[in-house]
Amino acid sequence: MPRTWAISGVDLHLDLDGPRVRAGLEAGLREAVSSGRLRAGSRLPSSRALAVDLGIARNTVAEAYGQLVAEGWLTAVQGSGTRVAARVEPGTDGAAAASAAPPLRIRYDLRPGSPDVSAFPRAGWLRAARRALAEAPFGALEYSDPRGRPELRAALAEYLARARGVRASPERIMICSGFTHAFSLLCQALRAGGAGVLAIEEYGLPSVPAAASAAGLALQMLPVDADGAVVTDLGEAGAAVLTPAHQFPLGVSLAPGRRSAVVQWALAGERMIVEDDYDGEFRYDRHPVGALQALAPDRVIYAGTASKTLAPGLRLAWLVLPPGLIEPLVALRLRSDQHTGVLDQLTLAELIRSGAYDRHVRRSRLAYRRRRDRLITALRRRAPEVRVAGIAAGLHAVIELPAGRGEEEVVARAAERGLGLTGLASFGACSRRQRPEALVLGYAKPPEHAFTGALARLVAVLTEDDPPVSSGPAPQAPRPARGRTARRS
Ligand SMILES: Cc1ncc(COP(=O)(O)O)c(C=O)c1O
C-alpha cells in the first residue's frame, strides 16, 4: 500500500506493497536512498514515531532500521538517531570522473555580459523586498496583468523618462524575464504581424539571430562601422533591431544622421525598430545618448534590462511598446508564462521608488569608470601595441590584438592561466569580414578585490609574459555583507 510520511519535515512516499511488511519497508528505504530521494545525512523518524505513522509494529521498524544499518545504508549514533549514511551520490560515475581531465578553473573573469554581482545591493534589495511585501495587497499574489505589476510599470515610466528620455506611460510597459525573453516574444509578434525579414547588426548577442530564426524571420545583416550600424539600405526588412546607445559589442554609438535615417525608414513604411538599450545607464565621458524611442514612440520598441544595472540572475527586463503591439504581446504572455513573478517586480518597484536604484547605478557608474581608466592606463603602459576601442560607455571594451596574435590563441593561453577572455568572433552573426583579431573584455565582471589580479594577468597574456598559474595571491572572495538587513538564514 503506497503511503506518504514526513521525514525531518520532508514528505517521503513509500510503496509498502505485499504481505511482508518489514521487507517492504527495507526495500522502500533502500530505493529512496539509492535514488537520492533521501539525501545523505537526512534524519529518519524514531522507530516509535514511524511505526505509529505507518500503523505497523515498532519492532518491525526497529528490525528494518537495524538491517539497513548493517548493510551500510543508514547509520545509528547514540543521541543523534538514525540517519542516511554518506555515500557516492546517485548517477556519479566514479571511474569516468577520475579519468576526465579537470576543467580549467577561471579565477579571474574578464568575459563580457555581467556586471560585478558581488556589488549587488543586497541590503537595499532586502529592505525593498520587506517593504514591498508588507504593503502588497493580497490581490498582488493572484494572477496579475500580463504586462506586469502596475507599481513597477509606474516606477519605470517615471525612471525611463527621467534617465533615458523614453516616452513611456505605464500602460505601454511590459515586464519580461530578461531581454532575451522579451526579444523572443517580439520576434513572434512581428512575424505574426507580417514581418518577413529582420535587419540585425552584423555583430551582436548570439541569441538575437537565434530567436529571430526560431520565430521564422529571415535575417538581413547590417554592417557596423565607426558611426554604428549602416542603415542606408534596409532592403526588404520589416523591422530592425539595433543597439543605438552603445553597439554591442563594438561599442560605437549610432551617429545622429543614422538615427534620423532609420527612424524615417520606420515611419515611411509601417516598420518597427527594436532599441536594445542594455547598458544605456553607463556612459562616462559625455552626456548619455538619449533613447532613439523618443523620436518615434509608435515605431520604436524600447527594451531595457536589470541585467547590467543589478544582476543578470534577476531575469527582469522591460519593453515600452507602441500601442499596436500591446495586445499581441499580452496574448503571447497569456498562452506562455502569464507574467513575470510578482515579488521581484514589487521589490524592484520599491527600489526605484525609494531612490536606492538610482544611487546604486551612480555608484556602479563611478566604480566601472575607474576600472575602465585603470584598464586603459595599464594597456597603454604595458601593452602599447594593442588598441582599445568602444570605451566611452558600457561595461566592456574591445581590445584589438597586435599583428601576429590571434583571438583563439590568446583566449586559450589565458584560460590555461585561469583568466577568462572572449574573442570578438563569438559575437559575429555572419561571415567575418576583414577585421582585426580582437577581444571583447568585460571589465565590470570581476569583484573589486580581483580586478588588479585580472588586469595583471591580462597584461601578461597580451605581452606573452605570463606568470605561472600559482604565482600571485589567489583572490580571497569576501563574504557577502552581513549587516543586520543582509543576514542570510
Ligand atoms: C546586447 C545585449 N542586450 C541585452 C542583454 C541583456 O540580456 P538579458 O536581459 O536577457 O540578460 C545583454 C546581456 O549581455 C546584451 O549584451
The ligand as a Gaussian input file, in Angstrom:
#p B3LYP/6-31G(d) Opt

LIG

0 1
 C       23.370000      43.382000     -26.320000
 C       22.702000      42.866000     -25.095000
 N       21.395000      43.067000     -24.953000
 C       20.735000      42.627000     -23.858000
 C       21.389000      41.979000     -22.849000
 C       20.639000      41.551000     -21.626000
 O       20.005000      40.365000     -21.781000
 P       19.118000      39.770000     -20.589000
 O       18.204000      40.879000     -20.102000
 O       18.373000      38.647000     -21.223000
 O       20.046000      39.335000     -19.514000
 C       22.741000      41.718000     -22.970000
 C       23.448000      40.968000     -21.925000
 O       24.584000      40.578000     -22.019000
 C       23.419000      42.183000     -24.113000
 O       24.750000      42.006000     -24.265000

